[in-house]
Amino acid sequence: MSLYHSSQKKGCTELTRVCWECSGRSIHCGGNDRVRDTGSPTGASHSGYSGIGLMLLCVLVASYTGLTLSRSWMHVRDQYPECSRPYQSIGYTAYGRVGEVAVQICATVTLSG
């Protein structure tokens, strides 16, 4: 039985390998195929065409998210010129006080580490 088939039995798919390789972490998928990479370039070179597709998908999602956030901020800024906190203002405009508090908590947790 090949190494690829034994790793598939243990639940390590190609997508799992690509994600772990691109993150620079070590993963053990069965046999002697422990993978350890230090970053995206090496992970991309080992991932093949599926890695290119996954990276392209991540770029598209990040671009769409950035455009949506910028449009939302421009809309809020036009309606309420006195607003100075973009994310909290978007949360308040969309969901009221609960949205503002939820966004503030998420921002604080993210910045705290």
C-alpha positions, 0 to 999 in steps of 0.5 A, a space after each residue: 500500500 502506498 504512503 498516499 493511501 495510508 495517509 488518506 485512511 488517517 484523515 489527511 486530505 490534500 486540502 489539509 496538507 496544503 493548509 498546513 504547509 502554507 501555515 508553516 506548521 508540522 503535520 504528520 499524515 501517517 508513514 514517514 511523511 512529516 511535513 515542516 515548512 517555514 512559509 508560503 513559498 515553500 508550501 506553495 511549491 509543494 502544494 501543486 495546482 490545488 495550492 494555487 487554487 486555494 491561494 487564489 480563493 483566499 485572495 478573492 475572498 480578502 479582496 471582496 471583504 476589503 471592498 465591502 468594508 470600504 463601501 460600508 465605511 464610505 456609506 456610514 461616513 456620508 450619513 454620519 460625518 462625526 463618526 471616527 471609529 470605522 468598524 464600531 460605526 458600521 456595527 452600530 449602523 447595521 445592528 444598533 448598540 448590540 452590533 457596536 458592542 459586539 464589534 468592539 469586543 471582537 476588535 479588543 480580543 483581536 488586538 489583545 492577542 
